[in-house]
Amino acid sequence: MSMSFKYELPTKIEFGHHVIQKLPEHVHALGGSRALIVTDPGLIEAGIVDQAVQPLLDAQIPFDIFSEIEPDPDIEGVPKAVQAAQKAGCDIVIGLGGGSSLDTAKAAGIMLGNDGDIRDYVGINKVPHRGAPVIAVPTTAGTGSEVTIWSVLTDKQSGAKLSVGSPHNCPALALCDPMLTLTLPPHITAATGMDALTHALESYVNKATQPISEGMSLQAMTLIARSLRTAVFHGKDVQARYDMLLASLIAALAFNETRLGIAHALALPLGAHFHIPHGTVNAMLLPEVMEFNYPSQIEKFKRIAEIFGERVAEVSDREAAYRSVAAIRQLKEDVGITQSLTSYGVQEEHLDRIAEEAMQSGNIPVNPRMPTPEDLKQICRKLMTPS
């Protein structure tokens, strides 16, 4: 079927082993004279920050470090980072870390070139101008925040997750070095890898899919099928780490134009209210969401089953499609994600609120099968330990 579509990519990408060494030339190319590095304390302790800043030291580029970043980043971290940049005279922002650091860095970049408060720009396409240039350096292979229009931040007072989406929120440069992910612990490798898979899969099957995004989704899923287990169990395997960081990047390029689906719609309230890590909750939800969705996209779910090694030639198309659910459920368990929602404190009495908030997500209308609130609650029930 012929269709009209658009694809926009404001971010330059440089990908490869040891590309972190090129950080100084990119700072100069973007007109930066002093950098604010936005990162988290764990990366400082692990020595990853030292690896990243050594090229700046060698090139005698001054920098300051803002490390007040935690999981589910507090929206109040944005004005703090902006204040740190302004006080030190920083004119370029380097986000170093996972999604929390990158989302905060991107939002701080916005506020270094726009008036008001970051809350003024919650929603889609509300940012009037580009801000300070941002270089995004991912150290996990999951969120793809280095190329997306989104920053997801938490309002600690209300417990709500707030999303800022704008092309002006895209980094000027994504500098992706797989070598920075070699020491990522297995459980984080597993959760972030499943997050990347959820991005690719939900984009592939949703109603907003288009030829460019579909091609990227298929490539990302192929890389994940080949390398996620290896990256989890053999973390020093350089090829597996390369594949997973590339898969995360490509999956983000896919969903940047299409949005996602039910798993992400539910992940936001579950993460906000019960502090379930984003990748973990997506991994938990994905097989159950697939089971709900697969009858609406038989051919696509059959293709997913093939990518993940399921035999589909000898069975009906519907059975072949269902085998994708079994394949992803097995992958989730193989990489060690076996938690229940109950283990994070989710109870039956919470499900009305979770479903109500999830139904407000922009990911619901593009899901391949329109859910009711009761459908969403039933998906959650399947992930709860019987009392």
C-alpha positions as CSV (number, residue, x, y, z in Angstrom):
1,M,0.0,0.0,0.0
2,S,1.3,3.4,-0.9
3,M,1.5,5.9,2.0
4,S,2.8,9.3,2.8
5,F,5.2,9.6,5.7
6,K,7.9,11.8,7.1
7,Y,11.2,11.2,8.9
8,E,13.3,13.8,10.7
9,L,16.7,13.3,12.3
10,P,18.1,16.5,13.8
11,T,21.0,14.6,15.5
12,K,24.4,13.8,14.0
13,I,25.6,10.3,15.0
14,E,29.1,9.1,15.4
15,F,29.3,5.4,16.4
16,G,32.2,3.1,17.0
17,H,34.9,1.7,19.3
18,H,36.9,4.5,21.0
19,V,35.0,7.4,19.4
20,I,35.0,9.0,22.8
21,Q,38.5,10.1,21.9
22,K,37.0,12.5,19.4
23,L,35.0,14.4,22.0
24,P,37.3,17.5,22.0
25,E,37.0,18.0,18.2
26,H,33.2,17.8,18.5
27,V,33.1,20.3,21.4
28,H,35.1,22.7,19.2
29,A,33.0,22.1,16.2
30,L,29.9,23.0,18.1
31,G,31.4,26.2,19.4
32,G,31.9,25.0,23.0
33,S,34.6,26.6,25.2
34,R,33.6,25.1,28.6
35,A,31.5,22.0,29.1
36,L,29.1,21.0,31.7
37,I,29.1,17.2,32.1
38,V,25.8,15.8,33.4
39,T,26.2,12.3,34.9
40,D,25.5,10.2,37.9
41,P,27.6,9.3,41.0
42,G,27.8,5.6,40.0
43,L,29.6,6.4,36.8
44,I,32.1,8.5,38.7
45,E,32.7,5.7,41.1
46,A,33.0,3.1,38.3
47,G,35.6,5.2,36.5
48,I,33.6,5.7,33.4
49,V,33.6,9.5,33.8
50,D,37.4,9.4,34.0
51,Q,37.5,7.6,30.6
52,A,35.2,10.2,29.0
53,V,36.9,13.3,30.4
54,Q,40.5,12.3,29.7
55,P,40.3,13.5,26.1
56,L,39.0,16.9,27.4
57,L,41.9,17.1,29.8
58,D,44.4,16.2,27.0
59,A,42.9,18.9,24.8
60,Q,42.9,21.4,27.7
61,I,39.1,22.0,27.4
62,P,37.8,23.1,30.7
63,F,34.7,21.4,32.2
64,D,32.6,21.1,35.3
65,I,30.7,18.0,36.5
66,F,27.1,18.0,37.6
67,S,26.4,14.6,39.1
68,E,23.1,15.0,41.1
69,I,21.3,12.5,38.9
70,E,19.4,9.5,40.2
71,P,17.1,6.9,38.6
72,D,13.7,8.4,37.6
73,P,15.4,11.8,37.4
74,D,13.9,14.6,39.4
75,I,12.6,17.5,37.3
76,E,14.2,19.8,39.9
77,G,17.6,18.5,38.7
78,V,17.1,20.5,35.5
79,P,17.2,24.0,37.0
80,K,20.1,22.9,39.3
81,A,22.1,21.8,36.2
82,V,21.3,25.0,34.4
83,Q,22.4,27.0,37.5
84,A,25.6,25.1,37.6
85,A,26.3,25.8,33.9
86,Q,25.5,29.4,34.2
87,K,27.7,29.9,37.3
88,A,30.7,28.2,35.6
89,G,30.1,29.9,32.2
90,C,29.5,26.6,30.4
91,D,28.2,26.9,26.9
92,I,27.9,23.3,25.9
93,V,26.3,20.3,27.8
94,I,27.7,16.7,27.7
95,G,25.2,14.1,28.9
96,L,27.1,11.0,30.0
97,G,25.2,7.9,31.2
98,G,21.9,6.2,30.9
99,G,18.5,7.7,30.1
100,S,18.3,9.7,33.4
101,S,21.5,11.6,32.7
102,L,20.8,12.1,29.1
103,D,17.2,13.3,29.6
104,T,18.4,15.8,32.3
105,A,21.2,17.0,30.1
106,K,18.9,17.5,27.1
107,A,16.4,19.4,29.2
108,A,19.1,21.6,30.7
109,G,20.3,22.4,27.2
110,I,16.8,23.6,26.3
111,M,16.7,25.8,29.3
112,L,20.0,27.4,28.5
113,G,18.3,28.9,25.4
114,N,14.7,29.3,26.4
115,D,12.8,31.3,29.1
116,G,10.6,30.1,31.9
117,D,10.6,26.7,33.6
118,I,11.1,23.3,32.1
119,R,7.5,22.5,33.2
120,D,6.3,25.1,30.6
121,Y,7.4,22.7,27.9
122,V,5.9,19.5,29.1
123,G,4.0,17.9,26.2
124,I,4.9,17.9,22.5
125,N,6.3,20.6,20.3
126,K,6.2,23.4,22.9
127,V,9.9,24.4,22.9
128,P,10.2,27.6,20.9
129,H,14.0,27.6,20.3
130,R,17.1,25.4,20.3
131,G,19.1,25.8,23.5
132,A,22.8,25.2,24.2
133,P,24.3,22.4,22.1
134,V,24.2,18.9,23.8
135,I,26.5,16.0,23.1
136,A,24.9,12.8,24.3
137,V,27.2,9.9,25.3
138,P,25.2,6.8,26.2
139,T,26.8,4.3,28.7
140,T,23.8,1.9,28.6
141,A,22.2,0.2,25.6
142,G,18.5,0.8,26.2
143,T,16.8,4.2,26.2
144,G,18.2,5.6,23.0
145,S,17.8,9.0,24.5
146,E,20.9,10.1,22.6
147,V,18.7,10.6,19.5
148,T,15.1,11.0,20.7
149,I,12.9,14.1,21.0
150,W,11.9,13.1,24.6
151,S,13.1,13.9,28.1
152,V,11.1,11.9,30.8
153,L,11.4,13.6,34.2
154,T,9.7,12.9,37.5
155,D,7.8,15.4,39.6
156,K,8.7,14.0,43.0
157,Q,5.9,15.9,44.7
158,S,3.1,14.5,42.7
159,G,4.9,11.2,41.7
160,A,4.0,11.9,38.0
161,K,6.4,11.4,35.1
162,L,6.5,14.4,32.8
163,S,7.6,14.2,29.2
164,V,9.1,17.0,27.1
165,G,9.0,16.2,23.4
166,S,10.5,18.5,20.7
167,P,13.0,18.3,17.9
168,H,14.7,21.1,19.8
169,N,15.3,18.5,22.6
170,C,17.4,16.3,20.3
171,P,21.1,16.4,21.0
172,A,23.3,18.0,18.4
173,L,25.5,14.9,18.5
174,A,25.1,11.3,19.7
175,L,28.6,10.0,20.4
176,C,28.2,6.3,20.8
177,D,31.2,4.2,22.0
178,P,30.4,0.6,22.8
179,M,33.6,0.4,24.9
180,L,31.9,2.5,27.6
181,T,29.4,-0.2,28.1
182,L,31.8,-3.1,28.8
183,T,31.4,-2.9,32.6
184,L,27.7,-2.6,32.7
185,P,26.4,-5.2,35.2
186,P,24.4,-8.1,33.9
187,H,21.1,-7.1,35.5
188,I,21.3,-3.6,34.0
189,T,22.4,-5.0,30.6
190,A,19.3,-7.3,30.7
191,A,16.8,-4.5,31.7
192,T,18.2,-1.9,29.2
193,G,18.4,-4.5,26.4
194,M,14.8,-5.5,27.0
195,D,13.9,-1.8,27.0
196,A,15.5,-1.4,23.5
197,L,13.6,-4.5,22.3
198,T,10.3,-3.0,23.6
199,H,11.1,0.2,21.6
200,A,11.8,-1.7,18.4
201,L,8.8,-4.1,18.7
202,E,6.2,-1.7,19.8
203,S,7.2,0.7,17.0
204,Y,7.1,-2.1,14.5
205,V,3.6,-3.3,15.2
206,N,1.8,0.0,16.0
207,K,-0.5,2.0,13.8
208,A,1.9,4.8,13.1
209,T,4.6,2.6,11.6
210,Q,6.1,3.6,8.3
211,P,8.7,2.1,5.9
212,I,11.8,3.8,7.4
213,S,10.9,3.0,11.0
214,E,9.9,-0.6,10.1
215,G,13.3,-1.3,8.5
216,M,15.0,0.0,11.6
217,S,12.8,-1.9,14.0
218,L,13.6,-5.2,12.2
219,Q,17.3,-4.5,12.2
220,A,17.2,-3.6,15.9
221,M,15.3,-6.8,16.8
222,T,17.7,-8.9,14.7
223,L,20.7,-7.5,16.6
224,I,19.0,-8.0,20.0
225,A,18.1,-11.6,19.1
226,R,21.7,-12.3,18.2
227,S,23.4,-10.5,21.1
228,L,21.4,-9.8,24.2
229,R,22.0,-13.1,25.9
230,T,25.7,-12.9,25.1
231,A,26.0,-9.3,26.4
232,V,24.3,-10.4,29.7
233,F,26.4,-13.5,30.3
234,H,29.7,-12.4,28.7
235,G,29.8,-8.7,29.4
236,K,33.3,-8.3,28.0
237,D,32.3,-9.6,24.5
238,V,33.0,-6.5,22.4
239,Q,30.9,-7.6,19.5
240,A,27.8,-8.2,21.6
241,R,28.2,-4.8,23.3
242,Y,28.6,-3.2,19.9
243,D,25.4,-4.9,18.7
244,M,23.4,-3.9,21.7
245,L,24.4,-0.3,21.7
246,L,23.6,-0.1,17.9
247,A,20.3,-1.9,18.5
248,S,19.3,0.6,21.2
249,L,20.2,3.5,18.9
250,I,18.4,2.1,15.9
251,A,15.3,1.3,17.9
252,A,15.1,4.8,19.2
253,L,15.4,6.2,15.7
254,A,12.4,4.0,14.8
255,F,10.1,5.0,17.7
256,N,11.1,8.7,17.5
257,E,8.6,9.1,14.6
258,T,6.0,6.5,15.6
259,R,5.7,6.5,19.4
260,L,5.2,3.0,21.1
261,G,2.3,1.1,22.6
262,I,0.6,-0.4,25.7
263,A,3.8,-1.5,27.4
264,H,5.2,2.0,27.6
265,A,1.8,3.5,28.5
266,L,1.7,1.2,31.5
267,A,5.4,1.6,32.3
268,L,5.1,5.3,33.1
269,P,2.6,5.0,36.0
270,L,4.1,1.8,37.3
271,G,7.5,3.3,37.3
272,A,6.4,6.6,38.8
273,H,4.3,5.2,41.7
274,F,6.2,2.0,42.5
275,H,9.8,2.9,41.4
276,I,10.2,-0.1,39.1
277,P,13.2,0.5,36.8
278,H,12.0,1.4,33.4
279,G,13.7,-1.4,31.5
280,T,12.6,-3.9,34.1
281,V,8.9,-3.0,33.9
282,N,8.9,-2.9,30.1
283,A,10.5,-6.4,30.1
284,M,7.8,-7.7,32.5
285,L,5.0,-6.2,30.4
286,L,6.2,-6.9,26.9
287,P,5.2,-10.6,26.6
288,E,1.7,-10.0,28.1
289,V,1.2,-6.9,25.9
290,M,2.3,-9.0,22.9
291,E,-0.3,-11.7,23.8
292,F,-3.0,-9.0,23.8
293,N,-1.8,-7.5,20.5
294,Y,-0.8,-10.4,18.3
295,P,-4.2,-11.3,16.8
296,S,-4.3,-7.8,15.3
297,Q,-1.0,-8.1,13.5
298,I,-0.6,-11.8,12.6
299,E,2.0,-11.3,9.8
300,K,4.2,-9.0,11.8
301,F,4.2,-11.1,14.9
302,K,5.0,-14.1,12.7
303,R,8.1,-12.2,11.4
304,I,9.1,-11.4,15.0
305,A,8.9,-15.1,15.8
306,E,11.2,-15.9,12.9
307,I,13.7,-13.3,14.0
308,F,13.9,-14.9,17.5
309,G,14.5,-18.3,16.1
310,E,11.0,-19.9,16.2
311,R,10.0,-22.5,13.7
312,V,7.0,-21.2,11.8
313,A,6.9,-23.0,8.5
314,E,5.0,-26.1,9.8
315,V,2.3,-24.3,11.7
316,S,-0.6,-21.9,10.9
317,D,0.1,-18.2,10.6
318,R,-1.8,-17.6,13.9
319,E,0.2,-20.2,15.8
320,A,3.4,-18.8,14.2
321,A,2.5,-15.3,15.4
322,Y,1.8,-16.6,18.9
323,R,5.3,-18.2,19.0
324,S,6.7,-14.7,19.1
325,V,5.1,-14.3,22.6
326,A,6.7,-17.5,23.8
327,A,10.1,-16.5,22.4
328,I,10.1,-13.1,24.1
329,R,8.9,-14.6,27.4
330,Q,11.7,-17.1,27.3
331,L,14.3,-14.3,26.5
332,K,13.1,-12.3,29.4
333,E,13.5,-15.3,31.8
334,D,16.8,-16.3,30.3
335,V,18.3,-12.9,31.1
336,G,17.0,-13.0,34.6
337,I,14.0,-10.8,34.7
338,T,11.5,-12.9,36.7
339,Q,10.0,-10.4,39.1
340,S,6.3,-9.8,39.6
341,L,4.5,-6.5,40.0
342,T,3.6,-7.7,43.5
343,S,7.2,-7.7,44.5
344,Y,7.3,-4.0,43.9
345,G,4.1,-3.4,46.0
346,V,1.5,-3.4,43.3
347,Q,-1.9,-4.6,44.6
348,E,-5.4,-5.0,43.1
349,E,-6.5,-1.8,44.6
350,H,-3.9,0.2,42.7
351,L,-5.0,-1.0,39.2
352,D,-7.7,1.5,38.6
353,R,-5.3,4.4,39.0
354,I,-2.6,2.7,36.9
355,A,-5.1,2.0,34.1
356,E,-6.6,5.4,34.2
357,E,-3.2,7.1,33.9
358,A,-2.0,4.7,31.2
359,M,-5.1,5.5,29.1
360,Q,-4.0,9.1,29.0
361,S,-0.8,8.2,27.3
362,G,-0.2,9.1,23.6
363,N,1.0,5.6,23.2
364,I,-2.5,4.2,23.5
365,P,-4.0,5.5,20.3
366,V,-1.2,4.1,18.2
367,N,-1.3,0.6,19.8
368,P,-2.3,-2.0,17.2
369,R,-5.4,-3.0,19.3
370,M,-7.3,-0.4,21.2
371,P,-7.5,-1.5,24.9
372,T,-10.1,-0.7,27.5
373,P,-9.1,0.1,31.1
374,E,-10.1,-3.4,32.1
375,D,-7.7,-4.8,29.4
376,L,-4.9,-2.9,31.0
377,K,-5.8,-4.1,34.4
378,Q,-5.9,-7.7,33.2
379,I,-2.4,-7.3,31.7
380,C,-1.2,-6.2,35.1
381,R,-3.0,-9.0,36.9
382,K,-1.0,-11.5,34.9
383,L,2.2,-10.1,36.4
384,M,1.0,-10.2,40.0
385,T,1.8,-13.0,42.4
386,P,-1.4,-14.7,43.6
387,S,-2.0,-14.0,47.3
